[in-house]
Amino acid sequence: MKTQQQSMPSSPLLPLTILTLTLLSLTFGANAQPCSEAFFKLAEQKNISECKRLRTLGAEFAWKLHGNGSQNSTVVDILFGATLNAPQGWIGWGVNPGRRPEMVGTKAIIAVKRSDGTWLLDTYNITKEIRNGCNLLPSKIGIVLDKSVEQDVDNLHTMHVRLNLSSQAYNVTRLNHVWQVGYDIEGGRPLGHPKTLRNVDSTEVIDLTDSNGRSTGQYRSYLRTIHGVLNIIGWGTLLPIGIIIARYFRVFPFKCNPLWFNLHIGCQLTGFLVGTTGWAIGLSLGHSSRYYTFHDHRTYGILIFTFSTIQMLAFRLKPKLTDDYRKYWNMYHHFLGYGLLAIIFINIFKGIRILEGGDAWKWGYVADLAFLGAIAFGLEVYTWIHFFVKKQKQKQNSKKSDEEKKKSKNQEAPKLTA
């Protein structure tokens, strides 16, 4: 029994630790990368030396500040590049004079590629009405001095824009800029972009006076990753471990009283607290995302929190063993637990797809589930083997007992006759 007490808690923590370190390293180890060689050459041709790779949509950005503006404004050259792997579509970049780097309120420059290969480049003012479905039409934004667009090698499309930014409306040390790529057009008019997380996350606050383009406002991206990691650890790993402990170490095939109950409560309670923390971060992210919501993921998340809270109440509201309705409570508790697991697995994979973590996230969690599934499968096989062996022994003992009783009766029969 002492050996089991030492080994059982540590075995589930090994894949959990590996999974956590892997996901965190994939997220926070990815620092900003310099722009590509091809884009850097294009920037040099336009006498622009500072450039960086933006964090979404494979976009790249180069800039140069000039001192020939007025006292109340700054002139800046911008080179924006993105890959458009389609016969038609559009790329866009813009600045937002508001408090946040977001689509609504952005003064945008959009280049539309038509199916015949020609380009239209114009300026647009992105308003709430456009966000709600109104047509996006060209309009003057008052800050563009010059603009051009060209298609280069490997489907890299670039826009060169010269802006005159008012010092009252725009702070070049904290400039809200937005970029986007879309594939739907109507004539020469750009239509809505995809609603993936990469598209809605294509904003940042950049310091144009810093040679590396130091950026802020990426906390939401980090919070999403933390939200995903905590939910995978809490809901997706610790809760299944708690169920495995309750199923296989309570009575059959391993009777470990009261150790199994302490481990079960420890895993479930820790998983609930960690998962609830991730869920709360998700609520905060949903509240801050004013213009988009992932409805299915949010609904599943609310169900997970609700059902898991009901399961946690079982620690205080569980009926006694002598109560008549205890067996019905057991049935409800077990079925709700297994149903909760199914919802958790579905929602975690939904979250991975939304987060666009790629194969590393998906297969990392698949490996985690495979490890836990292999343990559960092994214990299940052992349970049935142990059950049949025990049943066979009982039959043999019963048969042996019957034979001994019969033999005893046969030996006593002559004495009674005498």
Salt bridges, closest charged atoms under 4 A:
GLU37 OE2 - LYS41 NZ 3.52
ASP77 OD2 - HIS66 NE2 2.90
ASP77 OD1 - HIS160 NE2 3.76
ASP77 OD1 - ARG162 NE 2.77
GLU102 OE1 - ARG100 NE 3.96
GLU102 OE2 - ARG290 NH2 2.60
GLU150 OE2 - LYS46 NZ 3.43
GLU186 OE2 - ARG189 NH2 2.75
ASP201 OD2 - ARG224 NH1 2.58
GLU204 OE2 - LYS52 NZ 3.29
GLU204 OE2 - HIS177 NE2 2.98
ASP207 OD2 - ARG214 NH2 3.31
GLU356 OE1 - ARG198 NE 2.88
ASP359 OD1 - LYS362 NZ 3.94
GLU380 OE2 - ARG247 NH2 3.12
